[in-house]
Amino acid sequence: MRIEQLQAFLAVAETGSFQKAAQICSITQSTVSRQIQSLEAELDASLFHRTSQAKLTQAGECLLPRARKICHEWKNATQELADLLAGKQPELCVAAIHSVCAHYLPPVLQQFYRQYPEVQLRVTALGSDRALKVLKDGLVDVAIVMNNRFLTTSPEMVVEVLYHEPIEVLMAADHPLAQYDRAPWEEIVKYRQVVFKDGYGMQRLIQERFSKQGASLQAVVELNTLDAFRGVVRQGELIALLPQSALLDARSDPTLSVRAIAASQDRSTSSLSEAGLTRQVVLVTTRDRLQIPPIQHFCQLVKQMEIRSLELTAPELETV
């Protein structure tokens, strides 16, 4: 059964004439006749009495309200799809890591609103793995996260690298590590740490680095807000490895210290993956969503966002 058959059936039922139905449907009368005959063959029932005026049979009367409902839903669906492809969507949902939500998205959201004031923006701060999951489940349109190649390798995913960002050490102002201009790895591994909860890319990144160093990560507290990190670290000897953008407020706090990570003792390599620790932040969406104008425009704005404070000049950066 095809929608054209039902549309022809409705046109004949409402006009009582195959000729008038053809005019309404902008097709020939013979085409209308073939569509009705084909529909009757599929249903194994006559739908019209072929007299001077086409009148519905009992089977036709039974089909009529259902055909109207189906055609009405089809009309609504095609209109909604046309509106969607024309950029007339009611909302745009974004999941992003906390530092992006706090520092980089606000100007993007302002620019987007000026271009699409009728689109409701919904932004949720989530860990990277959780954000990618809700994207795959269709609950958000765009995710801005730390890259996780295990969750972004499917063919429908589109991944755009936004920037690479150094990881630094947050500690209390009087912490022993504060004596260094750049904290050595061999000293960092000695201290217990505050880490992001499971499902956050930062926890995975730090665990991988400690494993490469042959050291054991002493994670004693798990948190998921930057305020909580600052509050716990401020109290004593615990430290936290956090991205540079998450430490902007900490730099102006006299009770806290922030230190870069020192270069490796191995001078035989110039790779930043050996010199320090970085994270890769990416924008992820799906190919079909990129066909929708508001989503496409939002992604373009995100890719243009200014990240001058995070620009690195080294030729090679670690991908996580």
Residue pairs with C-beta under 8 A, 6 or more apart in sequence:
1 39
1 42
2 35
3 70
3 71
3 74
4 35
5 35
5 36
5 38
5 39
5 42
6 39
6 67
6 70
6 71
7 25
7 71
8 21
8 25
8 27
8 31
8 32
8 35
8 36
8 39
9 35
9 36
9 39
9 47
9 60
9 63
9 67
10 64
10 67
10 68
10 71
11 20
11 21
11 22
11 24
11 25
11 32
12 18
12 21
12 32
12 36
12 48
12 54
13 48
13 54
13 56
13 60
13 64
13 67
14 21
15 21
15 24
16 53
16 54
16 55
17 53
17 54
18 29
18 32
18 33
18 36
18 54
19 29
21 29
21 32
22 28
22 29
22 31
22 32
25 32
36 47
36 48
39 47
40 46
40 47
43 59
43 63
45 57
45 59
46 57
46 59
46 60
47 56
47 57
47 59
47 60
47 63
48 54
48 55
48 56
48 57
48 60
49 55
49 56
49 57
56 64
83 89
84 292
85 291
85 292
85 293
86 293
87 116
87 292
87 293
87 294
88 118
89 119
89 292
89 294
90 119
90 120
91 119
91 120
91 121
91 122
92 112
92 116
92 119
92 120
92 121
92 122
92 141
92 142
92 294
92 295
92 298
93 122
93 123
93 124
93 139
93 140
93 141
93 142
94 105
94 121
94 122
94 123
94 124
94 140
94 141
94 142
94 143
94 144
94 298
95 123
95 124
95 125
95 126
95 130
95 131
95 134
95 135
95 140
95 142
95 143
95 144
95 145
96 105
96 123
96 124
96 125
96 126
96 131
96 143
96 144
96 145
97 125
97 126
97 127
97 128
97 131
97 144
97 145
97 146
97 200
97 201
97 281
98 125
98 224
98 225
98 226
98 246
99 226
99 243
99 245
99 246
100 144
100 245
100 281
101 123
101 125
102 226
102 245
103 245
103 248
104 245
104 305
104 307
105 123
105 144
105 302
105 305
107 305
107 306
108 298
108 301
108 302
108 305
109 121
109 123
111 301
112 119
112 121
112 294
112 297
112 298
112 301
113 121
115 297
116 294
116 297
119 294
124 131
124 140
126 134
127 196
127 197
127 199
127 200
127 201
127 224
128 143
128 145
128 146
128 147
128 148
128 199
128 200
128 201
129 148
129 151
129 199
129 200
129 201
129 204
130 199
131 140
131 143
131 144
131 145
132 143
132 145
132 148
132 151
132 152
132 284
133 151
134 140
134 143
135 141
135 142
135 143
135 284
135 285
135 286
136 151
136 154
141 285
141 289
141 295
141 298
142 283
142 284
142 285
142 289
142 295
142 298
142 299
142 302
143 283
143 284
143 285
144 162
144 281
144 282
144 283
144 284
144 302
145 201
145 281
145 282
145 284
146 201
146 202
146 205
146 279
146 280
146 281
146 282
146 320
147 159
147 161
147 201
147 280
147 281
147 282
147 319
147 320
148 201
148 204
148 320
149 319
152 159
152 282
152 284
156 286
156 287
156 288
157 284
157 285
157 286
157 287
158 284
158 285
158 286
158 287
158 290
159 282
159 283
159 284
160 282
160 283
160 284
160 299
160 303
161 280
161 281
161 282
162 281
162 282
162 283
162 302
162 303
162 305
162 307
163 280
163 281
163 307
163 310
163 311
164 278
164 279
164 280
164 281
164 310
164 312
164 317
164 318
165 243
165 244
165 245
165 278
165 279
165 281
165 310
165 312
166 243
166 244
166 260
166 261
166 276
166 277
166 278
166 310
166 312
167 205
167 206
167 241
167 242
167 243
167 244
167 261
167 276
167 277
167 278
167 279
168 241
168 242
168 243
168 244
168 247
168 258
168 259
168 260
168 261
169 177
169 183
169 188
169 239
169 240
169 241
169 258
169 259
169 260
169 261
170 229
170 230
170 233
170 239
170 240
170 241
170 242
170 247
170 250
170 256
170 257
170 258
171 177
171 178
171 233
171 239
171 240
171 256
171 257
171 258
171 259
172 178
172 233
172 234
172 235
172 236
172 237
172 255
172 256
172 257
173 254
173 255
173 256
173 257
175 237
175 239
175 257
176 187
176 237
177 183
177 187
177 188
177 191
177 239
177 257
177 259
178 257
178 259
180 187
180 259
180 262
181 259
181 260
182 259
182 260
182 261
182 262
182 263
183 259
183 260
183 261
183 262
184 262
185 213
185 261
185 262
185 264
188 239
188 241
188 261
189 210
189 213
189 215
189 216
191 218
191 237
191 238
191 239
192 218
192 219
192 220
192 237
192 238
192 239
193 206
193 217
193 218
193 219
193 220
193 221
193 238
193 239
193 240
193 241
194 219
194 220
194 221
194 222
194 223
194 229
194 232
194 233
194 238
194 239
194 240
195 202
195 203
195 206
195 217
195 219
195 221
195 222
195 223
195 240
195 241
196 202
196 203
196 222
196 223
196 224
197 203
197 222
197 223
197 224
198 222
200 224
201 279
201 320
202 241
202 242
202 243
202 279
203 219
203 222
204 320
205 277
205 279
205 320
206 217
206 241
207 217
208 320
209 277
210 216
210 217
220 238
221 232
221 238
223 229
223 232
226 242
226 246
226 249
229 240
229 242
229 246
230 249
230 250
230 253
230 256
232 238
232 240
233 239
233 240
233 256
234 253
234 255
234 256
241 277
243 279
244 309
244 310
245 309
245 310
247 258
250 256
250 258
251 258
260 276
261 276
261 277
262 276
263 274
263 275
263 276
264 274
264 275
266 274
270 314
270 315
270 316
271 314
271 316
272 278
272 312
272 314
272 316
272 317
272 318
273 316
273 317
273 318
275 314
277 318
278 312
278 317
278 318
278 320
279 318
279 320
280 317
280 318
280 319
280 320
283 299
283 302
283 303
285 295
285 299
289 295
290 296
290 299
